[in-house]
Structures are given as C-alpha cells and as structure tokens.
Amino acid sequence: MNATDRTPADLLASALAADPGRPLVTFYDDATGERVELSVATFANWVAKTANLLQGDLAVEPGDRVALLLPAHWQTAVWLLACSSVGAVADVGGEPSVADVVVSGPDALDAARACRGERVALALRPLGGRFPQTPDGFVDYAVEVPAQGDRFAPFAPVDPEEPALIVAGAEFSGAEVTQKAVADAAGLELTGPGSRMLSGLPYDTWEGLSAGLFSPLASGGSVVLCRNLDRLDEEALAQRIESERVTSVRR
C-alpha cells in the first residue's frame, strides 16, 4: 500500500504499478473442479471493463447503490473493485428493492427482480461463461463485458470519505475499507509480497471480504479464494496449501 491509497481502487492501481504479472486471485470451486488464476494485470482489466459497464451502459454515478447478490467468487471480487472505481456503494447481499442496480448470480434471480433499476445476471460458469439463455429482465454480464474498454477513467472524482461498502448491516467509506484492510493484515499473517491467503470464508461478512480480497490486496499479497471448500477433505486441503504455497488459512 502507498501512502496516497485512499480507496480499494487505489490499492489495485498501486498493485498494478508495482508488479502487474504476479498472481492476485486464484479461485477454486470445489463443487465443479474449476480453477482460475488471475494476475494483477488480468484482474485489473476485468475491473476496468466492469467499471466501464457500470458507468457507461448502466449509468451508475458516485453514491448509487449496487446490490451484489453473489457468493465468494472471483467475479464478485471484480465487481467490488469496479464499484470502488466508479464511486458506487457495493451493498453485499443488499435489498434489491432499494438498489439502483442489482447484480445477481443464478441462485438469486427471483429476489433480484425486486430491483426497479438495471439488473445484471452472472452465470458464474467456468471461464466467465454466459447463460445458455439470458434470464428475462436481465443483461448477461458475460455477453456485455467483453466489448467494454480496457481502461477506465471516472466521470467524477471518487471521494474516499463517502460510503463505499455495506456488508452485514455495517457501512464503510472507501478510506475505512482501506484502513481496515491494512490493519487486518498482520492478524491474518499477511506480511507483504509473497504472502498467500487461502480463504474459504463467504463474502457476507467483513471478515470474509477482508481475508478473501481486501487485506491480501492491501498487503501486496494474494488470495486463494475457495468456494465450497467443505467438499474438500483434510488431505486434499493440505495438498492445495502446499501446491499453492499458502502462508495463511481462514475457513
């Protein structure tokens, strides 16, 4: 983290400047066998494209609320940083009826229809695949995002003191997210470059978001984000920890 980093988007920009080729997010889904590894540069490219989708096609402005009805997943991590880039409030598991935009995985589409604004659906298929048929009333993220620009510039400056994240009923500004992520790093045994956190925690609490994204990003480390980790036995987990060079585990 640099002294000038005030938002999660700033943390990503600093990581990109420092070492764009290093791994940032390695994602496993132990229900499907999926494994995806994203370098800082690849992750930042997804974030830029998603931020352009938010700002351009979906007309999201700073302060707008984006309800994220998504599990712990690499694409959820992308959306969290894209919201920060635009200045939108990422409302994790938030009520769609009071959101300006809702972003939903395949298991939450019925609830997401309560949103009167724009609705985006994520199939959460391997390699970012699209739905076989786009759900009624939604745009398919996997269809819309590839054509978006690879660089992002906000129309308005993002104020780090404004609300940026809501999770488990608690609201945080961008600056607070960044400060808490830095403060958590030591307790999570994230000591800088080379630190590698394996997290099987869901994204519906601050603890899950911190271990599964923000603190690894703030500390210059990386995260092995595991969905459905309970399907892995202890021997297989130990093998993953060894093969991924994990230095800290939260589950």
Helices and strands as residue ranges (DSSP letters): H 8-18, E 23-29, E 34-39, H 40-52, I 53-57, E 65-69, H 74-86, E 89-92, G 96-98, E 101-104, H 109-112, E 118-121, G 126-128, E 139-140, H 141-144, G 145-147, E 163-167, E 170-173, H 174-187, E 196-199, H 206-209, I 210-214, H 215-219, E 222-227, G 229-231, H 234-243, E 248-250
